[in-house]
Amino acid sequence: MPTFDYRAQDANGRNCRGQQEADNARHARQLLRERGLRPSQLSEARTHRATRSRGRLGVTDLALVTRQLSTLIHAGLPLEEALGAVAAQSAKRHVSSVLLAVRNRVTEGHALATALSAFPRAFPELFRATVAAGERSGHLGHVLEQLADYTEARHASRQKIQLALVYPLILLIASFAIVGFLLGYVVPDVVKIFVNSGQPLPVLTRAMIALSTGLRDYGWLLLLLVLAAFGTARWALQQPALKLRWHALLLNVPMVGGVLRAMEAARFASTLSILGKSAVPLVDALEISATVIANLAIRHRMLDVARTVREGATLASGLERSGDIPPMMLHLIASGERAGELDSMLARAAEQQEKTLAARIALVVSLFEPIMLVLMGGVVLLIVMAILLPILSLNQLVN
């Protein structure tokens, strides 16, 4: 429940101040008068204002809240009561605070979409636009149910991708750690015997000793250079022009570019589908769907598609000129436009693209694992050869 700071006068005319919890400002004034106080100033407490400006919901929390709201509205509860019930049900304080703030704005007469716009970090533009369309059509419960399904599906898809990349990432880190340990601690102690013998060492052994010595003596400098490069790259990616060029470059990388295009195509189609089912106009839906795309190069081309559709072109022709949508998806979208079933065809295209994306990610991961194992085996082989070659030379000298 929100907290309000107040200044007031008591029954004896003395000034006092404090805090009062209430549903809204009018409720707070009423509670203060019931306590025998005459409020002169009333404002939201600083902690509550911070909640309004920085409130943020995770994907799981957003999906759960949307599902609960949909169920309660379907059951016939008024919107403000449904918001209060979901806020009371939530065990997380920041989620409850955001929902109660939204409920207060709804109680004051604002539409739900307008109330949600006060928390742009908690409720994305896609969410707010879909809710606004549901309020206009009078089917808010159904639209919220679609939003919950969409949010859960996007979260599940993201988790699948993250889980698929966990093992390759662990393998990569372990490989670097093992090679660093061998070069930094094992190789110097082993080859010290050969260095002290005074015999000429093979080229591979000398190179390995030089690399090992460099890592031990200048490893800290290498670490600083890596951190500096990471910081520079992070700063560069915050510059719009450089970030756009980097995203365009990623699309041309073999295998990686195909996976990125498939990922963005699936995200774009599923977002456009739910907006269309919620009766959002096509041009507005295209612009909102473009903002969901993470790759800036594809996002700009999708915004161009929205402009061409506004000028009278068909969606399929605009997407075909962009070059970012797979041919099968284009055929489904064109068929949906001709039959007047664009929304269902977009949903089918998104589902098909999700399956294609999962197959591509599985292929990339399945190729990455043996490549890493072969590279790791090659590096270890070089280290072993660098140690064995001096031993073989000593054996030849003894014979």
C-alpha positions as CSV (number, residue, x, y, z in Angstrom):
1,M,0.0,0.0,0.0
2,P,1.4,3.5,-0.8
3,T,2.7,5.7,1.9
4,F,2.1,9.5,2.1
5,D,4.1,12.2,3.9
6,Y,1.8,14.7,5.5
7,R,1.8,18.0,7.4
8,A,-1.3,18.7,9.5
9,Q,-2.8,20.4,12.6
10,D,-4.2,18.5,15.5
11,A,-7.3,19.4,17.5
12,N,-5.3,21.8,19.6
13,G,-4.0,23.7,16.6
14,R,-0.4,22.3,16.9
15,N,1.5,21.5,13.7
16,C,2.5,17.9,13.2
17,R,3.8,15.7,10.5
18,G,4.3,12.0,9.7
19,Q,3.4,9.2,7.3
20,Q,0.1,7.6,6.5
21,E,-0.6,4.5,4.5
22,A,-3.6,4.6,2.2
23,D,-4.9,3.4,-1.2
24,N,-4.6,7.0,-2.7
25,A,-4.3,10.6,-1.7
26,R,-8.1,11.1,-1.1
27,H,-8.1,8.0,1.2
28,A,-5.1,9.3,3.1
29,R,-6.9,12.7,3.8
30,Q,-9.9,10.8,4.9
31,L,-7.9,8.7,7.3
32,L,-6.1,11.7,8.7
33,R,-9.5,13.5,9.4
34,E,-10.8,10.4,11.2
35,R,-7.7,10.8,13.4
36,G,-8.7,14.4,14.2
37,L,-6.0,15.9,12.0
38,R,-6.5,18.7,9.4
39,P,-3.9,18.0,6.6
40,S,-2.3,21.0,5.0
41,Q,0.2,19.2,2.8
42,L,0.2,15.6,1.4
43,S,2.6,13.9,-1.0
44,E,3.8,10.5,-1.9
45,A,6.6,9.2,0.3
46,R,10.1,9.2,-1.4
47,T,10.3,5.4,-1.3
48,H,7.0,5.1,-3.1
49,R,8.1,7.6,-5.8
50,A,11.2,5.6,-6.3
51,T,9.1,2.5,-6.8
52,R,7.1,4.4,-9.5
53,S,10.2,5.6,-11.3
54,R,12.4,2.5,-11.0
55,G,9.8,-0.3,-10.7
56,R,10.6,-3.3,-12.8
57,L,9.0,-6.7,-13.1
58,G,10.8,-9.8,-14.3
59,V,9.4,-11.9,-17.1
60,T,8.2,-14.6,-14.7
61,D,6.5,-12.0,-12.5
62,L,4.9,-10.3,-15.4
63,A,3.5,-13.5,-16.8
64,L,2.2,-14.6,-13.4
65,V,0.5,-11.2,-12.8
66,T,-1.0,-11.1,-16.2
67,R,-2.4,-14.7,-15.8
68,Q,-3.9,-13.9,-12.4
69,L,-5.5,-10.6,-13.7
70,S,-7.0,-12.5,-16.6
71,T,-8.5,-15.1,-14.4
72,L,-10.0,-12.6,-12.0
73,I,-11.5,-10.4,-14.8
74,H,-12.9,-13.5,-16.5
75,A,-14.5,-14.3,-13.1
76,G,-16.4,-10.9,-13.2
77,L,-14.3,-8.9,-10.6
78,P,-14.0,-5.2,-11.3
79,L,-10.6,-4.2,-12.5
80,E,-9.6,-2.3,-9.3
81,E,-10.6,-5.2,-7.1
82,A,-8.7,-7.6,-9.3
83,L,-5.5,-5.5,-9.1
84,G,-5.8,-5.3,-5.3
85,A,-6.3,-9.0,-5.1
86,V,-3.2,-9.8,-7.3
87,A,-1.2,-7.3,-5.3
88,A,-2.2,-8.9,-2.0
89,Q,-1.4,-12.4,-3.4
90,S,2.1,-11.4,-4.5
91,A,4.9,-12.4,-2.1
92,K,7.4,-9.9,-3.6
93,R,7.2,-6.4,-2.2
94,H,8.2,-4.5,-5.3
95,V,5.6,-6.3,-7.4
96,S,2.9,-5.5,-4.9
97,S,4.0,-1.9,-4.8
98,V,3.8,-1.5,-8.6
99,L,0.4,-3.2,-8.7
100,L,-1.0,-1.0,-5.9
101,A,0.3,2.1,-7.6
102,V,-1.5,1.0,-10.9
103,R,-4.6,0.3,-8.9
104,N,-4.5,3.8,-7.4
105,R,-4.4,5.4,-10.8
106,V,-7.3,3.2,-12.1
107,T,-9.3,4.2,-9.0
108,E,-8.7,7.8,-9.8
109,G,-10.3,7.3,-13.2
110,H,-7.4,6.4,-15.5
111,A,-7.6,3.6,-18.0
112,L,-5.5,0.6,-17.3
113,A,-3.2,1.2,-20.2
114,T,-2.7,4.8,-19.1
115,A,-2.0,3.6,-15.5
116,L,0.6,1.1,-16.8
117,S,2.4,3.8,-18.8
118,A,3.6,5.2,-15.5
119,F,5.8,2.1,-15.2
120,P,7.5,1.7,-18.7
121,R,10.3,-0.5,-17.2
122,A,7.7,-2.9,-15.7
123,F,5.2,-3.0,-18.6
124,P,6.8,-2.9,-22.1
125,E,5.2,-0.9,-25.0
126,L,3.9,-4.2,-26.5
127,F,2.1,-5.0,-23.2
128,R,0.6,-1.5,-22.9
129,A,-0.6,-1.3,-26.5
130,T,-2.2,-4.7,-26.3
131,V,-4.0,-3.8,-23.1
132,A,-5.2,-0.6,-24.6
133,A,-6.6,-2.5,-27.6
134,G,-8.3,-4.9,-25.2
135,E,-9.9,-2.1,-23.3
136,R,-11.2,-0.5,-26.5
137,S,-12.7,-3.9,-27.8
138,G,-14.2,-4.8,-24.4
139,H,-12.4,-8.1,-24.2
140,L,-9.7,-7.2,-21.7
141,G,-9.7,-10.6,-20.0
142,H,-9.2,-12.5,-23.2
143,V,-6.4,-10.1,-24.3
144,L,-4.7,-10.5,-20.9
145,E,-4.8,-14.3,-21.3
146,Q,-3.2,-14.0,-24.7
147,L,-0.5,-11.7,-23.3
148,A,0.2,-14.2,-20.5
149,D,0.6,-17.0,-23.1
150,Y,2.8,-14.8,-25.2
151,T,5.0,-13.8,-22.3
152,E,5.4,-17.4,-21.0
153,A,6.2,-18.6,-24.5
154,R,8.9,-15.9,-25.0
155,H,10.4,-16.7,-21.6
156,A,10.4,-20.5,-22.4
157,S,12.1,-19.8,-25.8
158,R,14.7,-17.7,-24.2
159,Q,15.4,-20.3,-21.5
160,K,15.9,-23.0,-24.1
161,I,18.5,-20.8,-25.9
162,Q,20.3,-20.1,-22.7
163,L,20.3,-23.7,-21.6
164,A,21.6,-24.8,-25.0
165,L,24.6,-22.4,-24.6
166,V,25.5,-23.3,-21.0
167,Y,27.5,-26.4,-21.8
168,P,29.6,-24.8,-24.7
169,L,30.3,-21.8,-22.4
170,I,31.5,-24.1,-19.6
171,L,33.6,-26.0,-22.0
172,L,35.2,-22.8,-23.3
173,I,36.0,-21.5,-19.9
174,A,37.4,-24.8,-18.8
175,S,39.6,-25.0,-21.9
176,F,41.1,-21.6,-21.2
177,A,41.6,-22.4,-17.6
178,I,43.4,-25.7,-18.3
179,V,45.7,-24.3,-21.0
180,G,46.5,-21.3,-18.7
181,F,47.4,-23.6,-15.8
182,L,49.6,-25.8,-18.0
183,L,51.5,-22.9,-19.5
184,G,51.8,-21.0,-16.3
185,Y,52.8,-23.7,-13.8
186,V,53.4,-27.1,-15.4
187,V,55.5,-26.3,-18.5
188,P,58.1,-24.1,-16.6
189,D,58.8,-26.7,-14.0
190,V,59.1,-29.6,-16.5
191,V,61.3,-27.8,-19.1
192,K,63.6,-26.3,-16.4
193,I,65.6,-29.6,-16.5
194,F,66.2,-29.2,-20.2
195,V,67.2,-25.6,-19.9
196,N,69.8,-26.4,-17.2
197,S,71.3,-29.2,-19.3
198,G,72.8,-26.6,-21.7
199,Q,71.6,-28.6,-24.8
200,P,70.0,-26.7,-27.7
201,L,66.2,-27.0,-27.4
202,P,63.7,-27.6,-30.3
203,V,61.9,-24.6,-31.8
204,L,58.6,-25.7,-30.4
205,T,60.0,-26.0,-26.9
206,R,61.6,-22.6,-27.0
207,A,58.3,-21.1,-28.2
208,M,56.4,-22.8,-25.5
209,I,58.9,-21.6,-22.9
210,A,58.7,-18.0,-24.2
211,L,54.9,-18.1,-24.1
212,S,54.9,-19.6,-20.6
213,T,57.3,-17.0,-19.3
214,G,55.3,-14.2,-20.9
215,L,52.2,-15.4,-19.2
216,R,53.8,-15.6,-15.8
217,D,55.6,-12.3,-16.1
218,Y,53.0,-10.2,-17.9
219,G,49.8,-12.1,-17.2
220,W,48.5,-9.1,-15.1
221,L,49.1,-6.8,-18.0
222,L,47.3,-9.2,-20.4
223,L,44.3,-9.2,-17.9
224,L,44.3,-5.4,-17.8
225,L,44.3,-5.3,-21.6
226,V,41.4,-7.7,-21.8
227,L,39.4,-5.7,-19.3
228,A,40.3,-2.4,-21.1
229,A,39.2,-4.0,-24.4
230,F,35.9,-5.2,-22.8
231,G,35.2,-1.7,-21.4
232,T,36.0,-0.1,-24.8
233,A,33.7,-2.5,-26.6
234,R,31.0,-1.9,-24.1
235,W,31.3,1.9,-24.6
236,A,31.4,1.5,-28.4
237,L,28.2,-0.6,-28.4
238,Q,26.4,2.3,-26.5
239,Q,27.1,4.6,-29.5
240,P,24.1,4.2,-31.9
241,A,26.2,4.4,-35.1
242,L,28.8,1.9,-34.0
243,K,26.2,-0.4,-32.5
244,L,24.3,-0.4,-35.8
245,R,27.4,-1.3,-37.8
246,W,28.2,-4.1,-35.3
247,H,24.7,-5.6,-35.6
248,A,24.9,-5.4,-39.4
249,L,28.3,-7.2,-39.2
250,L,26.9,-10.0,-37.0
251,L,24.3,-10.8,-39.6
252,N,27.1,-11.6,-42.1
253,V,28.9,-14.0,-39.8
254,P,28.5,-17.6,-41.1
255,M,26.0,-19.7,-39.0
256,V,25.7,-16.9,-36.4
257,G,23.9,-14.6,-38.8
258,G,21.4,-17.3,-39.8
259,V,20.6,-18.0,-36.2
260,L,20.1,-14.2,-35.4
261,R,17.9,-13.8,-38.4
262,A,15.7,-16.8,-37.4
263,M,15.5,-15.5,-33.9
264,E,14.4,-12.0,-34.8
265,A,12.0,-13.3,-37.4
266,A,10.3,-15.5,-34.9
267,R,10.1,-12.7,-32.3
268,F,8.7,-10.3,-34.9
269,A,6.0,-12.7,-36.2
270,S,4.8,-13.7,-32.7
271,T,4.6,-10.1,-31.6
272,L,2.8,-9.0,-34.7
273,S,0.4,-11.9,-34.3
274,I,-0.7,-11.1,-30.8
275,L,-1.1,-7.4,-31.6
276,G,-3.2,-8.3,-34.6
277,K,-5.4,-10.6,-32.5
278,S,-5.9,-7.7,-30.0
279,A,-7.2,-5.4,-32.8
280,V,-4.2,-3.1,-32.9
281,P,-4.0,-1.4,-36.4
282,L,-1.5,-3.1,-38.7
283,V,0.8,-0.1,-39.1
284,D,0.9,0.6,-35.3
285,A,1.5,-3.2,-34.7
286,L,4.4,-3.2,-37.2
287,E,6.1,-0.2,-35.4
288,I,5.6,-1.8,-32.0
289,S,6.9,-5.2,-33.3
290,A,10.0,-3.5,-34.7
291,T,10.9,-2.1,-31.3
292,V,10.9,-5.7,-29.9
293,I,13.7,-6.6,-32.3
294,A,17.1,-6.5,-30.7
295,N,19.2,-6.3,-33.8
296,L,19.3,-2.6,-34.9
297,A,19.9,-3.3,-38.6
298,I,16.8,-5.5,-38.8
299,R,14.8,-3.1,-36.6
300,H,15.5,-0.2,-39.0
301,R,14.4,-2.4,-42.0
302,M,11.2,-3.4,-40.2
303,L,10.4,0.3,-39.6
304,D,10.9,0.9,-43.3
305,V,8.4,-2.0,-43.9
306,A,5.9,-0.1,-41.6
307,R,6.3,3.0,-43.7
308,T,5.8,1.2,-47.0
309,V,2.6,-0.5,-45.5
310,R,1.3,2.9,-44.5
311,E,1.9,4.1,-48.0
312,G,-0.3,1.3,-49.3
313,A,2.0,-1.6,-50.0
314,T,1.2,-5.1,-48.8
315,L,2.9,-6.6,-45.8
316,A,4.3,-9.5,-47.7
317,S,5.9,-7.3,-50.4
318,G,7.4,-5.0,-47.8
319,L,8.9,-7.9,-45.8
320,E,10.2,-9.5,-49.0
321,R,12.1,-6.3,-49.9
322,S,13.7,-6.2,-46.4
323,G,15.4,-9.6,-46.9
324,D,15.2,-10.6,-43.3
325,I,12.1,-12.9,-43.3
326,P,12.6,-16.5,-44.6
327,P,10.7,-17.5,-47.8
328,M,8.4,-20.0,-46.0
329,M,7.2,-17.3,-43.6
330,L,6.7,-14.9,-46.5
331,H,4.4,-17.4,-48.3
332,L,2.4,-17.9,-45.1
333,I,2.0,-14.2,-44.6
334,A,1.0,-13.6,-48.2
335,S,-1.5,-16.4,-48.0
336,G,-2.9,-14.9,-44.8
337,E,-3.3,-11.5,-46.4
338,R,-5.2,-12.9,-49.4
339,A,-7.5,-15.0,-47.2
340,G,-8.0,-12.4,-44.5
341,E,-6.5,-14.5,-41.8
342,L,-3.2,-12.7,-41.3
343,D,-3.2,-13.1,-37.5
344,S,-3.5,-16.9,-37.5
345,M,-1.0,-17.2,-40.3
346,L,1.5,-15.0,-38.4
347,A,1.0,-17.3,-35.3
348,R,1.6,-20.4,-37.5
349,A,4.7,-18.8,-39.1
350,A,6.1,-17.8,-35.7
351,E,5.6,-21.4,-34.4
352,Q,7.3,-22.8,-37.4
353,Q,10.1,-20.4,-37.1
354,E,10.6,-21.3,-33.5
355,K,11.0,-24.9,-34.5
356,T,13.5,-23.9,-37.2
357,L,15.4,-21.7,-34.7
358,A,15.6,-24.6,-32.2
359,A,17.0,-26.9,-34.9
360,R,19.6,-24.3,-35.9
361,I,20.7,-23.7,-32.4
362,A,21.0,-27.4,-31.8
363,L,23.2,-27.7,-35.0
364,V,25.5,-24.8,-33.9
365,V,25.9,-26.3,-30.4
366,S,26.5,-29.8,-31.8
367,L,29.3,-28.4,-34.1
368,F,30.8,-26.1,-31.4
369,E,31.4,-29.0,-28.9
370,P,33.6,-31.2,-31.2
371,I,35.4,-28.1,-32.5
372,M,36.3,-27.1,-29.0
373,L,37.4,-30.6,-28.1
374,V,39.6,-30.8,-31.2
375,L,41.2,-27.4,-30.5
376,M,41.7,-28.3,-26.8
377,G,43.3,-31.6,-27.9
378,G,45.5,-29.8,-30.4
379,V,46.8,-27.3,-27.8
380,V,47.5,-30.1,-25.3
381,L,49.2,-32.1,-28.0
382,L,51.5,-29.1,-28.7
383,I,52.3,-28.8,-25.0
384,V,53.1,-32.5,-24.7
385,M,55.3,-32.4,-27.9
386,A,57.2,-29.4,-26.5
387,I,58.0,-31.5,-23.5
388,L,58.7,-34.8,-25.3
389,L,61.0,-33.4,-28.0
390,P,63.8,-32.4,-25.6
391,I,63.5,-35.9,-24.0
392,L,64.0,-37.5,-27.3
393,S,66.9,-35.3,-28.1
394,L,68.6,-36.3,-24.8
395,N,68.0,-40.0,-25.5
396,Q,69.7,-39.6,-28.9
397,L,72.7,-37.8,-27.3
398,V,73.1,-40.6,-24.7
399,N,72.9,-43.3,-27.4
